[in-house]
């Protein structure tokens, strides 16, 4: 064989070997796989943009295609998402500028610019105003839905926007819209919106609508919504279905629908507890009393109180006994804390006596032990009364959770009555003339309207500040007061709200803070310090940080009235006047 043939055969062999080697599968690495993905994604992005550009070249006045091009680019601008393309942010900026120059007043362009903004000030700066009202319904729905998301933390503004969006068919906002309408007792509007809303295509959205419907007075509303999804592609959580059935009064059916698996979320745990308690399944209910629940111990305390109230035999279970000891420890701890806060005052008073500094007490027989007693009563007695009489309100009274209708009014009613009963001995510690006043006191009652005027000034200044800063929103304390007033008005008319909020509450608090606490402090320290400290405790006790200055001023003014008139009567009158006005404003 010649050398030429030998070389040809060798080249063929090498070619075959190289081809065989290339045909073998080479395992990809993570880096190579991701690089290939990025390359293909970038190619797809470029190809699609080319398609948009060709379509716009063929129809240069097609605003819908131009907006669609920008919306496509916007999908690739988030650097925290896997869809991110490096050039997309600059492409989007250029696309947006071109849109604004080409079609500045086109609704589609204005909607695109709106949906790109997630800051309230930026949305307001667009100055769309009433223009949205003249847009086609689909665009108006999208605009209102986006604005509802931007204002989601603003209950009033966000709620109204959610209602408007939901009325146009934005089903994802129906639940929030119903919550907003129910909170303002616009039940007829909420019912109509619920009935007219299109079915949700997402199980989470559908479940949220069902849960929102449970707050309606119509007990069947939530179950009617839940039945729409039976047999459909949207499968509701069995816990949501059980809650709707329980609300509709179908207790045994709700108990049957509960799954055997252990509930994970706090909402599902509450559903299991409520259904089991209503069905008399003590074991299942007791299993949801979680002694080691560090996320929300208040809810576990409420479940413990509810179960103990409904089935005293449940105390035989280990976790119920443990929770009873935990509740007792909490009460003892609050009593001890009340005493510890007064220890520095005791030593300050001792130092003043050693230096022979004279202190003039407000009341002859009231000392620090009585102040301790007053703090212990206001901290513990209402809580014990709630646990015994209205356990459904325990979690909300502790500053969290929810409560059934009328529970908060009853809890404040029984808590105030129990506290006042504990103050019956006060008649022996504080003379009658210093409790309700005498002729001299009555002649000095002109000080009450002056003090109220000062409170008005403080309230107006705070309102203006909240308006400028956007603060002063609803919190646990304001929601609690609103619920008590609303439930009292619903149960007993205006008389019920006035009785608890404008009469029993002020009398109880004045006996505590301007009676026992201020009286005990003034025996050991100067009146100025004593008045400041009791006003500080009074303001902190209300748990309303945005309005701390208002409550602190009120505490100072009430203390000053006691000092000037030598009686609790004017302080009680100022407190009653302030609360009565608040009740009246809420009712109107």
ZAMARGU-4260 file (C-alpha; in steps of 0.2 Angstrom, whole numbers, plus 5000, padded with zeros to 4 digits):
<rodrens>
0) 5000/5000/5000 | 5007/5017/4995 | 5010/5031/5007 | 4997/5041/4999 | 4984/5028/5004
5) 4991/5026/5021 | 4989/5045/5024 | 4971/5044/5018 | 4966/5030/5029 | 4974/5038/5044
10) 4964/5054/5041 | 4948/5044/5039 | 4952/5035/5055 | 4955/5051/5065 | 4940/5059/5057
15) 4929/5044/5063 | 4937/5045/5080 | 4934/5063/5082 | 4916/5061/5076 | 4913/5047/5088
20) 4920/5057/5102 | 4909/5072/5098 | 4894/5061/5097 | 4896/5055/5115 | 4885/5064/5128
25) 4895/5077/5139 | 4887/5080/5156 | 4883/5099/5157 | 4888/5109/5172 | 4877/5121/5182
30) 4887/5136/5175 | 4886/5130/5157 | 4867/5126/5158 | 4863/5143/5165 | 4874/5152/5152
35) 4865/5142/5139 | 4848/5148/5146 | 4854/5166/5147 | 4859/5165/5129 | 4843/5158/5123
40) 4833/5170/5134 | 4843/5185/5127 | 4840/5178/5109 | 4821/5177/5113 | 4820/5194/5120
45) 4829/5201/5104 | 4818/5191/5092 | 4802/5197/5101 | 4807/5215/5100 | 4811/5213/5082
50) 4793/5207/5080 | 4786/5222/5089 | 4797/5234/5079 | 4791/5226/5062 | 4773/5227/5068
55) 4775/5246/5072 | 4784/5249/5056 | 4768/5242/5047 | 4756/5252/5058 | 4765/5267/5066
60) 4749/5274/5073 | 4745/5258/5083 | 4746/5264/5101 | 4741/5247/5108 | 4756/5238/5100
65) 4767/5252/5106 | 4761/5250/5123 | 4762/5231/5122 | 4781/5233/5117 | 4785/5243/5133
70) 4775/5231/5143 | 4785/5216/5136 | 4801/5225/5140 | 4795/5229/5158 | 4794/5210/5161
75) 4813/5209/5161 | 4818/5224/5171 | 4818/5216/5189 | 4836/5211/5193 | 4829/5200/5207
80) 4819/5189/5195 | 4827/5176/5184 | 4819/5185/5169 | 4830/5200/5170 | 4839/5206/5154
85) 4854/5218/5157 | 4848/5230/5143 | 4830/5230/5148 | 4829/5244/5160 | 4837/5256/5148
90) 4826/5249/5134 | 4811/5252/5145 | 4816/5270/5149 | 4818/5274/5131 | 4802/5266/5127
95) 4792/5275/5140 | 4799/5292/5134 | 4795/5288/5116 | 4777/5283/5121 | 4775/5299/5131
100) 4781/5310/5117 | 4771/5301/5104 | 4754/5299/5113 | 4754/5309/5129 | 4735/5309/5132
105) 4731/5292/5126 | 4723/5282/5140 | 4733/5266/5136 | 4749/5276/5138 | 4743/5285/5154
110) 4738/5268/5161 | 4755/5261/5157 | 4764/5276/5166 | 4752/5273/5181 | 4756/5255/5182
115) 4775/5258/5182 | 4773/5269/5198 | 4772/5261/5215 | 4774/5277/5226 | 4759/5287/5231
120) 4767/5303/5228 | 4773/5297/5210 | 4755/5292/5206 | 4748/5308/5212 | 4761/5318/5202
125) 4754/5310/5186 | 4738/5321/5189 | 4727/5309/5180 | 4712/5314/5192 | 4695/5313/5184
130) 4703/5308/5167 | 4702/5289/5173 | 4683/5291/5174 | 4682/5294/5155 | 4693/5279/5151
135) 4685/5263/5144 | 4679/5251/5158 | 4694/5238/5156 | 4707/5251/5157 | 4698/5260/5172
140) 4697/5243/5181 | 4716/5240/5179 | 4720/5258/5184 | 4709/5257/5200 | 4716/5240/5204
145) 4733/5246/5203 | 4729/5261/5214 | 4721/5250/5227 | 4737/5241/5228 | 4748/5257/5230
150) 4736/5263/5244 | 4734/5246/5252 | 4741/5252/5268 | 4728/5266/5269 | 4712/5258/5275
155) 4701/5272/5270 | 4708/5277/5253 | 4714/5259/5249 | 4697/5252/5254 | 4687/5264/5243
160) 4698/5261/5228 | 4696/5242/5231 | 4677/5244/5231 | 4678/5254/5214 | 4690/5241/5206
165) 4679/5226/5212 | 4663/5234/5205 | 4672/5234/5188 | 4676/5216/5190 | 4693/5216/5198
170) 4690/5200/5208 | 4707/5200/5217 | 4700/5216/5226 | 4683/5209/5231 | 4689/5203/5248
175) 4697/5219/5253 | 4682/5229/5246 | 4670/5219/5257 | 4681/5221/5272 | 4680/5240/5269
180) 4661/5240/5267 | 4658/5229/5282 | 4669/5240/5293 | 4658/5255/5288 | 4642/5245/5290
185) 4637/5247/5272 | 4631/5229/5272 | 4619/5230/5258 | 4633/5236/5246 | 4644/5222/5252
190) 4630/5209/5249 | 4627/5216/5231 | 4646/5216/5227 | 4648/5199/5233 | 4633/5192/5222
195) 4639/5202/5207 | 4658/5198/5208 | 4664/5185/5195 | 4671/5169/5201 | 4689/5169/5205
200) 4701/5159/5195 | 4714/5157/5210 | 4710/5147/5225 | 4718/5159/5237 | 4708/5174/5230
205) 4692/5163/5232 | 4696/5158/5250 | 4699/5177/5254 | 4682/5181/5247 | 4674/5168/5257
210) 4682/5173/5273 | 4678/5191/5270 | 4659/5186/5268 | 4659/5179/5285 | 4658/5196/5292
215) 4642/5200/5284 | 4626/5199/5295 | 4619/5186/5283 | 4626/5170/5290 | 4623/5161/5274
220) 4633/5173/5263 | 4650/5164/5265 | 4642/5147/5262 | 4634/5153/5246 | 4650/5159/5239
225) 4659/5143/5244 | 4646/5133/5235 | 4650/5141/5218 | 4667/5133/5218 | 4661/5115/5222
230) 4665/5104/5207 | 4675/5118/5198 | 4693/5119/5194 | 4696/5130/5209 | 4697/5120/5225
235) 4694/5129/5241 | 4704/5124/5256 | 4694/5112/5267 | 4697/5124/5282 | 4689/5139/5272
240) 4674/5127/5268 | 4672/5122/5286 | 4672/5140/5292 | 4659/5145/5279 | 4648/5130/5285
245) 4650/5134/5303 | 4645/5152/5300 | 4630/5145/5291 | 4625/5135/5306 | 4629/5118/5299
250) 4641/5113/5313 | 4641/5094/5310 | 4644/5096/5291 | 4658/5108/5295 | 4666/5096/5308
255) 4665/5082/5294 | 4674/5093/5282 | 4689/5096/5293 | 4704/5086/5286 | 4713/5074/5297
260) 4730/5083/5294 | 4737/5095/5307 | 4733/5113/5302 | 4748/5123/5299 | 4743/5141/5298
265) 4736/5151/5313 | 4720/5154/5303 | 4717/5136/5300 | 4721/5132/5318 | 4708/5144/5323
270) 4695/5136/5311 | 4699/5119/5319 | 4696/5125/5336 | 4680/5135/5332 | 4672/5120/5323
275) 4678/5107/5336 | 4671/5118/5350 | 4655/5120/5342 | 4653/5102/5338 | 4658/5097/5356
280) 4674/5088/5351 | 4684/5093/5366 | 4699/5083/5362 | 4701/5092/5345 | 4698/5109/5353
285) 4710/5106/5367 | 4724/5101/5354 | 4723/5119/5348 | 4727/5126/5365 | 4746/5128/5361
290) 4756/5132/5377 | 4772/5134/5368 | 4765/5145/5354 | 4777/5159/5354 | 4770/5168/5339
295) 4754/5173/5347 | 4751/5168/5365 | 4736/5179/5367 | 4726/5168/5355 | 4731/5152/5365
300) 4725/5161/5381 | 4708/5165/5373 | 4706/5147/5367 | 4710/5141/5384 | 4697/5153/5392
305) 4684/5148/5379 | 4686/5130/5381 | 4687/5131/5400 | 4671/5141/5400 | 4662/5129/5388
310) 4669/5113/5396 | 4676/5114/5413 | 4680/5095/5412 | 4694/5100/5399 | 4705/5105/5414
315) 4710/5086/5415 | 4721/5088/5400 | 4739/5092/5403 | 4740/5107/5391 | 4725/5115/5399
320) 4732/5114/5416 | 4749/5121/5410 | 4739/5135/5402 | 4730/5139/5418 | 4746/5140/5427
325) 4753/5151/5413 | 4738/5163/5415 | 4740/5163/5434 | 4758/5167/5432 | 4754/5181/5420
330) 4741/5189/5433 | 4754/5187/5447 | 4767/5195/5436 | 4757/5210/5432 | 4753/5213/5451
335) 4772/5211/5455 | 4776/5223/5441 | 4763/5236/5447 | 4772/5235/5464 | 4790/5236/5457
340) 4786/5252/5448 | 4782/5261/5464 | 4798/5256/5473 | 4808/5271/5467 | 4794/5282/5473
345) 4795/5274/5491 | 4814/5277/5492 | 4812/5295/5485 | 4799/5299/5499 | 4811/5291/5512
350) 4825/5303/5506 | 4813/5318/5507 | 4808/5313/5525 | 4826/5312/5530 | 4829/5329/5523
355) 4813/5335/5532 | 4805/5340/5516 | 4787/5342/5519 | 4775/5333/5507 | 4756/5337/5507
360) 4746/5322/5501 | 4730/5324/5492 | 4720/5312/5503 | 4723/5309/5521 | 4722/5290/5521
365) 4729/5285/5504 | 4747/5279/5502 | 4758/5269/5491 | 4749/5252/5496 | 4733/5259/5489
370) 4742/5265/5473 | 4748/5247/5471 | 4731/5241/5474 | 4724/5252/5461 | 4737/5248/5448
375) 4734/5229/5451 | 4715/5231/5450 | 4716/5240/5433 | 4729/5228/5426 | 4721/5212/5432
380) 4703/5213/5437 | 4696/5217/5420 | 4706/5203/5412 | 4700/5190/5424 | 4682/5197/5422
385) 4684/5195/5403 | 4691/5177/5405 | 4676/5172/5415 | 4662/5182/5407 | 4667/5185/5389
390) 4682/5174/5384 | 4678/5177/5366 | 4686/5194/5368 | 4702/5189/5377 | 4714/5190/5363
395) 4708/5207/5357 | 4708/5214/5375 | 4726/5209/5376 | 4730/5219/5360 | 4728/5206/5346
400) 4717/5193/5338 | 4699/5195/5334 | 4683/5194/5344 | 4665/5189/5340 | 4651/5202/5338
405) 4646/5211/5354 | 4660/5202/5364 | 4671/5218/5366 | 4656/5228/5372 | 4652/5215/5385
410) 4670/5213/5390 | 4672/5231/5394 | 4655/5232/5403 | 4659/5217/5414 | 4678/5223/5416
415) 4672/5240/5422 | 4659/5233/5434 | 4671/5221/5441 | 4684/5235/5444 | 4672/5246/5452
420) 4666/5233/5464 | 4684/5231/5469 | 4684/5249/5473 | 4670/5249/5485 | 4683/5251/5499
425) 4688/5267/5491 | 4674/5276/5500 | 4683/5272/5516 | 4700/5278/5510 | 4694/5294/5501
430) 4680/5304/5510 | 4664/5307/5501 | 4667/5326/5499 | 4683/5322/5490 | 4675/5309/5479
435) 4660/5319/5473 | 4664/5337/5480 | 4655/5349/5490 | 4649/5367/5488 | 4667/5374/5486
440) 4670/5361/5473 | 4654/5366/5463 | 4659/5384/5463 | 4676/5379/5455 | 4668/5369/5441
445) 4671/5383/5429 | 4689/5375/5427 | 4681/5360/5418 | 4676/5369/5402 | 4693/5378/5402
450) 4702/5361/5404 | 4692/5354/5390 | 4696/5369/5379 | 4714/5365/5381 | 4711/5347/5376
455) 4703/5353/5361 | 4718/5363/5356 | 4729/5348/5358 | 4717/5338/5348 | 4717/5350/5334
460) 4736/5352/5334 | 4738/5333/5333 | 4725/5332/5319 | 4734/5345/5309 | 4750/5336/5312
465) 4743/5319/5307 | 4736/5327/5291 | 4753/5334/5286 | 4763/5318/5290 | 4750/5305/5286
470) 4751/5298/5303 | 4738/5295/5317 | 4730/5280/5308 | 4720/5266/5316 | 4728/5255/5329
475) 4723/5241/5341 | 4716/5254/5354 | 4706/5265/5341 | 4699/5249/5334 | 4694/5242/5351
480) 4685/5259/5356 | 4676/5259/5339 | 4670/5241/5341 | 4664/5244/5359 | 4655/5260/5354
485) 4647/5251/5338 | 4643/5235/5348 | 4635/5245/5362 | 4625/5255/5350 | 4619/5239/5341
490) 4614/5230/5357 | 4607/5244/5368 | 4606/5260/5356 | 4616/5275/5361 | 4613/5272/5379
495) 4624/5257/5379 | 4639/5266/5371 | 4637/5280/5383 | 4635/5269/5398 | 4652/5260/5395
500) 4663/5272/5386 | 4657/5289/5393 | 4652/5284/5411 | 4658/5268/5418 | 4675/5269/5410
505) 4679/5287/5415 | 4674/5284/5433 | 4684/5268/5434 | 4700/5276/5427 | 4698/5292/5437
510) 4697/5282/5453 | 4713/5272/5448 | 4724/5286/5441 | 4718/5302/5449 | 4712/5293/5465
515) 4723/5279/5471 | 4738/5282/5460 | 4740/5301/5462 | 4735/5300/5480 | 4748/5287/5484
520) 4762/5296/5474 | 4758/5313/5482 | 4761/5307/5499 | 4780/5303/5495 | 4785/5315/5481
525) 4780/5333/5476 | 4763/5335/5467 | 4772/5340/5451 | 4781/5324/5449 | 4767/5314/5456
530) 4755/5322/5443 | 4768/5319/5429 | 4770/5301/5433 | 4752/5297/5434 | 4748/5306/5418
535) 4763/5296/5410 | 4756/5279/5416 | 4738/5285/5411 | 4744/5288/5393 | 4754/5272/5392
540) 4740/5262/5398 | 4729/5267/5383 | 4742/5259/5371 | 4739/5273/5357 | 4757/5280/5353
545) 4751/5293/5340 | 4739/5301/5353 | 4751/5299/5367 | 4752/5318/5369 | 4733/5320/5370
550) 4731/5307/5384 | 4746/5313/5393 | 4739/5331/5393 | 4722/5324/5399 | 4730/5315/5413
555) 4739/5332/5418 | 4723/5342/5417 | 4713/5329/5427 | 4726/5329/5440 | 4727/5348/5441
560) 4708/5348/5443 | 4709/5337/5458 | 4723/5348/5466 | 4713/5364/5463 | 4696/5358/5469
565) 4702/5344/5481 | 4689/5332/5473 | 4689/5319/5460 | 4672/5326/5454 | 4678/5339/5441
570) 4691/5326/5434 | 4678/5313/5432 | 4667/5327/5423 | 4681/5332/5411 | 4684/5313/5407
575) 4665/5310/5405 | 4663/5325/5394 | 4678/5320/5383 | 4672/5302/5381 | 4654/5307/5378
580) 4659/5319/5364 | 4669/5305/5356 | 4655/5293/5357 | 4643/5306/5349 | 4655/5309/5335
585) 4657/5291/5331 | 4638/5288/5332 | 4635/5303/5320
</rodrens>
